[in-house]
Amino acid sequence: MFDPTIFENLKVVVEGAVYDLDFRGKLEIIGRTDRIELSVMSRYYAIQFSLPGQPDKWAELRLWADTEDLAGEILELNTVTLGCRMQPVFYKRLKDPAGECPEIERLTAEIWGNHIGLMQRIISVYGDNDFLPLDEITVDFQRRFGEEVVQDLPEMLEHMLLMLDKL
């Protein structure tokens, strides 16, 4: 009998929770990626959403498992920490990167705590003054997640909605 991996189980729960919030009108799903990388046997899933009527900022919840994660689970290896990675990512156009980025850093610590890794990457188009720089804000938990986080996913999504609202 087929036994789904931790990645598959978390993907189903994440997808269901986000689609439920979309159905209830709390967010609008704007994109989804579901990829299997056959050359290295890894999995990647991401779902993008924005707050209703606010397309200028959006979030993405990423979930992935690499070869070691999947092989360790399938082969039941005790030498591998089982699980997959999960990362909330936020996107926002900036009018004043030097002024807004420190405030975004403070907001991120306020919502997610100081124990997370944070990276802000600014994307701009050289020579195009009409293109507002895009801030990609990545929250990194710096650990693998197992199925024990299923109960915490609604709270994580609420944190993501709060962050989007305050950005």
C-alpha positions, 0 to 999 in steps of 0.5 A: 500500500502507498504511504504518503510522505510527510511532504505530501501530507503537509501539502494537502493540508496547506492547500486545503487550509489556503483554499478554505480561506479563499472560499471564506473571502479572507484571501485570494489565491493568485498562483500555485506551483507544484513541481517534481524535480526528476533529476534529483528527486525533490519536491516543491510546492508554493501557493501565492495569495493576496488580501482581497482587493490588495494586489500590490502586496502578496504572500507565498507559502513554500514547502519543499523536500529534497532528495535526502528528506524523501529518501530518508523517509522512504528508506526509514533511515535513522541518520536523517531528520525527517520532514520538509522545509516550510517558508512564508515569503512576502512581496511588497513594492517599495517607494523608499527602500531605505526607510521601509526595510528597517520598518519591515524588519521590525514588523517581521520580528514583532509578528514572527519573533526573533528566533527566525531568520529573515532576508529581504531581497530588493528587486529592481529594474535598472534604468526604469524609474517607473518600476517600483522596487519589489521587496521579497521578505523571506521568513526562515524557520531554519528547521524541518517540519513534520506532520506534528505541525498540522495543527499549527498551520491555521495559526501560521496562515493567520500570521501570514494574513496579519503580516500582509495586512500590516505591510 
